[in-house]
Amino acid sequence: SGGTSWGTASNIAHDQVACSLLESQNSESGSVMDTSSLESLSWTGDSKEGSNTVKEAVAAAVLQVRENIFPRRGVRLHVPNGVVAGYVHNVLKTEVEDVKMGAIGVLVGLSGVPVSAKKDAHELAYKIAMHVAAAKPEFLSREDISEEQRQAQENLLTEIAKSEGKPEKVVAKMVQGRMQKYFQDTCLLDQTYLIHSGEETNPPTIKKLLKSEGEKMSCSEPLEIAAFHCFRLGEKTN
């Protein structure tokens, strides 16, 4: 939905739709869902004029609040033998109990978690979700960047280096170094962990953090980020 300011009646309708939409989404398997996929889900919330689908329920809510509402993007994240934690930034007061909304929402799933370490792993996933909200990674790892995207970035950095009047040999080294910076800015595993005590002079990358925490939890398998998803109020989606 948009960032509209709602009156009391509108708040209740809007929050109920959001809460029930989560329940509807969880009732069917899936991963990332766009507007069309979300609207086709069976409606499991309170009856909205006899609604059978999310699309029908949202249409009924629009008539009630007289503001346009549409589900833009949804995610169902399940990690077998792992944990999933969510973080909401700048939580807003809602009119429906147990509904948590805010400017940013993040889900992080960790795999390779032993049963004895579920609690510690959940806390770690929560902190990594906080990191994602602040650091804004675009990808999980370098391998998730398509060859087309990688080449486009290299071409851009090459043009910038050439415009600075650097010789060809220097340009190649500059591009290589700046690509490393690009990975550190955009790839979650390469990013420096932001949610630390502040006493660390050399905070680890997320990749190194997972390795050290996995050792502390006595994980028999590598502790890894299975997936992460971030939602931002007013975000533009493809």
Helices and strands as residue ranges (DSSP letters): H 8-26, E 32-34, H 35-39, H 54-65, E 73-75, E 82-89, E 104-111, G 115-117, H 118-135, G 142-144, H 147-163, H 168-186, G 188-190, H 206-216, E 224-232
